[in-house]
Amino acid sequence: MPAQDAPRARSASIWDVARVAGVSQQTVSRVINGKARVSETTRARVLQVIAELGYRPNRLAQALAGGPVRSVTVLTSDTALWGAAATLRGMEEAARTAGFFVGISVLERDSGQADIALRLNRPGEAVMVIAFDDAGVRALRALPADVPVAAAVERRPDDGPDDPWQIWLDDRAAAAHATRYLLSLGHRTVHYVAIPSSTSALPQRTQGWQDALRAAGRPLPESLPGGWSPRSGYLAVRSLLADRSVTAILCGNDDLALGVMRAAREAGRDIPGDLSVVGFDDSPTSAYLNPALTTVRLDFEGLGRACFGLLHRRLDPQNAPAVPAWSEPELIVRESSAPPSA
């Protein structure tokens, strides 16, 4: 049969969801529309079936029937870097499952308050912000006061109470753990290639690296400023690698580590024989480098789902399900780290 004549797979309907979940179509409709009179157990079961079947509510029919058409805009300055992309994926999947339209607006580096307001489809529309960098932080601060917002941020506030509508990963503790791991292998100290900070303060990963070295009473080298790309990691360490006393380097992300490994090969440094390299984020390529990269795994998708969960609770505190949990950072030991050679 020609490809154009092949029958299309039938998409799941609200009736399919009701049948598999063992509830009525009206109950599924209540869950989709965030209505009350649905137990948490039933709501969770219906949402699980919606995700499993890939059901997508018909928004046009919903609007014509007078039902709510809910939407959320995600503001982010980058959709390519692994952390931002994975966080965005988690946000989008959670919002879509809960029956929200999702719009994505990519910020300019110098976006101001007027520009931010123009990016919203309607005044007061709900927003999620990925604020891992300066552009995201500025956008978060520039949003009008009447906008319900939740944000994934780099760090918790340095002073004052936590913002209940912001969420973050504990990068500082994760970087300290990775540094202690390298010290436990026998390295005298650990050098660090840093990613940029989203604020004027030190990045969380830089602080965690410093915490571990100070606690162990080890020499604290100057951190090497990097960017987000392999090239910036490559350029940051070329002169450093001439010093054979340098035996361990922690990198602020896996892309930096990729550049460091390239520079090490050019300098004749064996990894991990006389140089251990550890990355951050556990991006999809890290397990397939040669040697495979030891790195810190961060649950960005879980963070994105939880960020939408916060926003949902803010919009509908009586009916929204509990905010989902996410996994704690985890050190993934592979081939790029080892005790220093004699």
Steps between C-alpha positions, in 0.01 A plus 500: 500500500645842410607704801245769424219240507605340831236538772587749768521380858194620692586747774373429849165653593348606830294179487822292477637677806178439693492130404864432596478702822171333595313827547231694315565742216367775727766419759774523236357835392505627859866401534595668170321819599628507857157465654432395856311187608779266389705314762879529488529126432263517203660817369846341511374186323333702223811715447716188481274347234496829305882492494515131406251532213635831379152653514477866394183691590321669211540864597280633223210282612565597859489870418182466292337318791579793726772317693824665610794513260801518728844597377847574633799670341853379573771767487854375438812642340619166366338185365825324400705464818426170668383634837260756354374263229431216744329737747284633217408145401385422854295819518335441165411137567352574843300798375367315196397202712307736727316644199690826447610655174874572517668787319878546497661842468877523458642805673754740360797562723386859560124446530337770711165538675315630193630214286406244764142631521463474121597133510191407702191406300263668745545735799546298817566172315686234698875477441787265577856632481822302457730739687835322485675806351493881503231529232266266687555678833432840342183368337381361833551838666336689212170310500198712600377449854165356387661210312484161676849358460717208604870477422785252483801693631871436547507559874287568803495862624821599679308694763141518612235229478472257210258596225225233513458520121864435414674164479862392459747211512765482770798563272717613788477171690543303177821687407637448851428127472676475163802685640519273806484199268805621307687568824411151623677356196824655623516826306674776698252763382238556229496776240170640377369641171195711584178570312365859509282604792139616473571768762793703631563229759721198444328214316375223728735247341800726562399541864461125550847435353649761735310360799648152452859616452487730803342232719777257400775758557620467140645770275230713337603594144347790312192387313529524123219702336326308225184545298247235401677345201773239441714772341497709818612199704774425248634855511477525879741214575758499221766679702403327826565152358870576452525468880537127569403550865143561379338158526126569544259744336132548583295671229185708541322301228564209264564724199789665684631154589493403132726796418730421792540141378593624154760738642639219717550274199684777316722553804586129517311449826344158542146485637464361761863381530646835602196728481149441637216701349151525651206680338158617612142435374536148348403615152407218257844489331706473820473121524626459142815711509837327493563460787143513631456806719455488875237764574227622735152397390236767554126435462415802285185338359376429852576861592293619203206279596518627858515862377173452314362327809574816700330717241198269487464520879524878479229517235268240655597424860182303570520256210858479373685181596799503733825634357698201371839417650822493301819297542793630702830561314702181454868449417533262203847346503630395158841471336637856510597498870756290688771529766798711385790304353812455710 
